[in-house]
Each structure stands twice: as structure tokens, then as C-alpha cells.
Amino acid sequence: MPNITTRSFSQYAFDTLNQYGLPPVLARIYAARGIEQPQQLETELSRLLPFEQLNNVAHMAALLADAISERKHLLIVADYDSDGATACAVAIRALRELGARVDYLVPNRFEYGYGLTPEIVQLAAMHAAGQPDILITVDNGIASVEGVQEANQLGMQVLITDHHLPGDRLPEAAVIINPNQPGCSFPSKHLAGVGVIFYVMLALRAELRKRGAFLAAGKEPNLASLLDLVALGTVADVVRLDSNNRILVQQGLQRIRKGRACAGINALLQVAKRDYRQASTYELGFIVGPRLNAAGRLDDMTMGIECLITDDELRAHQLAAQLDELNRQRREIEADMQHDALNKLATIIEAQKPATESCYSLCLYDPNWHQGVIGLLASRIKEKFHRPVITFAPGNAGEIKGSGRSIPGFHLRDALDLVAKRHPGLILKFGGHAAAAGLTVHEQNFEDFRTAFERVTQMLLTPADLVRVIETDGELADDELNLDLARCLAECVWGQGFPEPSFNAHFYVESQRVVAEKHLKLRLKKFDSHRSYDAILFFQAAPLPSRINTVFRVQVNEYNGNTTLQLLLEHWTPIGSITT
């Protein structure tokens, strides 16, 4: 059973924010997220970290400016997820507006895998417009040692923009922009790939400005018009929303809410029946992002990129409708795989008790699973069992590809690095972050990998780490739990590392009914008052007991022209069984 804890906060930070004018509930929420001064909540573009702090950015800007003036052929090599797609769209839109000859190439994950591989370089060399002069990676490349070597041998210059953690050896590219590379002092290490290329475009515009490139036109391109794409990629990639990323996301959301997003984002919101004026990080992360990702998971991310770079509203809507259908198919495949995985896990546990009951990790493989959906499957299983999880699907030529998701306190990429060093040759390749990573192994070595990974997790984790902790922002007084609070919180940027506020309370269940055949619509009354509230519990049709402890979020509910407060239940237990 999860432990329910209340987030701690600095009394000094609380007092400072409260004296500045924030209500106590907001001062408490922000102080618990590390906000100590009101200035940290400001989201004006002027507060963005300057691009000059990115190592090598002036050099890359100069190379790109030279390439534009010399009419060289540039080719973007993108990743096949939402971050890669938005990064590619930012690069294409900005470079074309700045006068570049530029096309893009996105690898098909099922044929070529991830990153700038030698095979992708050879494919790029056969581009319809001729062999490119320069390859620019977005959201990949930091681990592409062999791919860069192949490009160099073929006479193509490589410029790498990435945010993933580097390995022991860096590629021999002409220049690398990555806030996480050795020697880079950029304060925000959590830029998404789309954030990195946006910064490079800012530097390029500054370089062109210095060269007088915009004098004849009388104005220069407004790169702020790309912030809707930057916001989408940043949220969808689940990077930490530090202060710099919050500025990027807030500015992008403001453009979307004002109807100034690109045609593709508007179309994706429309097919999902979402009001752009109410767009939040939820819409970016759970509505638009998955539809965009569906192209890379089941088909080809070219469809997603085309949706983001077209200015033709009709074409954008046609592509968005196709992406929506792919996302529906993805959900069906994922549901079937999750059912299979839980059955497989139950069989393993039953056959190998008590050994599996003490496992610190879960590694699962099925030859019928879809390679494009295993990451989502790993995430679902991780949420259910609170263990590091890696799920595998068939790859090419006797290989299987794994996608992993981790829990707090366990750095997944570092754990895979430790396995690789302890068992040379066991992992063919790997990469990723603390919370998510991918890898490839030979199918015949799956059990050896499972054993080796379990040993590493047992070394790095404790039994206490395997207990899920639900952090809340405590209880709300009656005068705090209202529609104004819900509206205020809906306007803010929440996400990874800056979690949306949740609260806890004891309620009587006054009434409950099933809606849409799978959700509970509730009327709850607080124990310590006579106030009652509407609430919703998604994906549960079984009735709740008459008295419950809850963890909930507050939200604005709009229905039939009425706007009301609604509590969204995230967790509940019968009274008396909660752990605090």
C-alpha cells in the first residue's frame, strides 16, 4: 500500500511568497516546489537563460550562417518521438525562414533503429536532392560515434544537437551542442531536444543579424512563433520543468490559447475535441503528444513532422485525422499487450514463488509484442508494481529491443551502464535518461540480461525504495477549496519535477453512479464540515465504501455551459487502512 506524505517546505520561502501577496495555499504549494523568491515565478521571455551559455553555440551558428550564404544543402536527421518531431519542425521552419536550403530525414524505427547510424548516413547520402553538405541531428547524435565517422568519410559535415547523456566517447562531429556534454556550463541541464535546437536557432539569428542579413528586409524572423512547438516537445518528452523550461512552456501555451499555434497543433487539438483556449500541459502531454507519437510508434514519424511544418489548414487537419486513427490503433495494441504482460507476470510469479516476490525489477519479453508500444507497456507495469521495468519486443536478426521505465531513486541509464561494464557484450547498445532508457540484446541472452539487471537493482535499491510514495500538498480549508483555486492552478505550468498540486481529505460518499460505463461520478462531503463536492474517479465502476481517505486534484469542470469545481480522485482507501 502506498505511503501518503505531505510535501515539506521552507518556512522562509512560504513567508516571503505570502508577504509578496500570494495566498497561503499558493505560497505553500510553490515553496514545496523549491520556489523561494517571487521572481522565480515570472515567465517573461526576457528571463530565459542566454544562448551564449551553451558551449559551442557561437561556432555552430557561424557554420550554419556560412552554409546559408554558400547555399549548401542541409539535412535534418530527427528522432521518431514527439521531441524529435517538434525539434525537426522547429529546425525546418526556422532555417527556411532564415534562408537555408534544408530538408529532413527521420529514421523508421523498425528498419534502422535510433540515432545517426551508418545506415542512416548512407540513406542520407542518397537523398533525392543529392548528397547533403551538412547533416544536423536533432534530439539524437551524442552516441552516434560510428554514424558520424561514416558521414565524415563520405564528405558530409555533422552538426549534433542533442540533450541525452553522453557515453564515454563523443562522436567526431564538427560541433556538438548538448547541455549535458562535458565542459558545458549551461545552467539548465534539462532542456529537451526541441529546446536545444530552439536555442541554436536563436544563436543563428544573432549571427545573421551581426552579418547584416536582415537589413534589406527591414525586419528579422520572429522565432517566438515557434514556442508552441517548443512547449509541446518539452512537455511530451517529460523532461524536468525547471524555471527555464517553465518559461518555454508557459510562453508556448500562451500562443496556443490565443489561437496562434501552428496549423498542425491546432488540428491535433480539434480532432481530439479540445478547446485551444483551455490548453494546458495536460493537453500537450496526454492529448497532442500521444497522437503525434503514434506515427513513430506504428508507422513513420514523417506524417507527424509534415503535420507540424505545413501551413495549409486542410492538409494539417487531414494529417491530424490520420494521426488520431493511429493513436486509436496504438491504444488497442497497448491494451492487448498489457493484458498479455500481466498474465505472463502472474504465471512467472506462480511458478517461481517466492523468488519473484522479492524481485527488485521486472524484465518481460514476448515475440508477439509490438516494438513501438513497449515503452508505454513498461510505464504501465511500472505504475502498477513500482519496480524498474524493461519490456522487450523482437528486433532484427535475432536481436530484441527493450524499453525501460524507472522509479525515483534509480537511474536507469547508469544501471544499464553498470550491467554493460560487468558483462561485456551482453548489451549490444543502450542509451537514455534516469527515468527512461532503451537497449538491444540478443534474444538468446534475455535470461542472462534479466539476471544481471536484477542483481544491479538489488545493489542500488532498498526495500523502502519499492514502496510507492504519494506526495500531496496537505489538506485544504473550506475557504481554500473552491473554483478560484482550480482556475488559478489550471493557468500554471506543471509537469515533471514541478508536479501539479494534489491534496488529501476524508470524505463521506453521499452518492455515486457509473458514467460512460467505466467511471464513477460522486458527491462527497468532508468529515470536518458540511460542504459537499462533485468528484470523478476514472476507470473504476465498482462502488466505493461510504467513508474514504482520498488524494485528489482540483479542476474546472465545464458542462452544458456551466462551470463548476470538480475533484479528480487519484487515490483512495477505506477509512482506517491508509498509511501516513
Secondary structure, DSSP 8 states (H G I E B T S, - for coil): --EEEE----HHHHHHHHHHT--HHHHHHHHTTT--SGGGG---GGGS--GGGSTTHHHHHHHHHHHHHTT-EEEEEE-SSHHHHHHHHHHHHHHHHTT-EEEEE---TTTT-SSS-HHHHHHHHT-TT-S-SEEEEES--TT-HHHHHHHHHTT-EEEEE--S---SS----SEEE-TTSTT---S-TT--HHHHHHHHHHHHHHHHHHTTTTTTTSS---GGGGHHHHHHHHHHTT----HHHHHHHHHHHHHHHTT-S-HHHHHHHHHTT--GGG--HHIIIIIIHHHHHHHHHHS-THHHHHHHH---HHHHHHHHHHHHHHHHHHHHHHHHHHHHHHHHHHHHHHHHTTGGGG-S-EEEE-TTS-TTTHHHHHHHHHHHH-S-EEEEEE-STTEEEEEEE--TT--HHHHHHHHHHHSTTS-SEEEE-SSEEEEEEEGGGHHHHHHHHHHHHHHH--GGGGS-EEEE-----TTTSSHHHHHHHHHS--BTTB----EEEEEEEEEEEEETTTEEEEEEEETTSS-EEEEEETT--S---SEEEEEEEEEEEEETTEEEEEEEEEEEEETT--B-
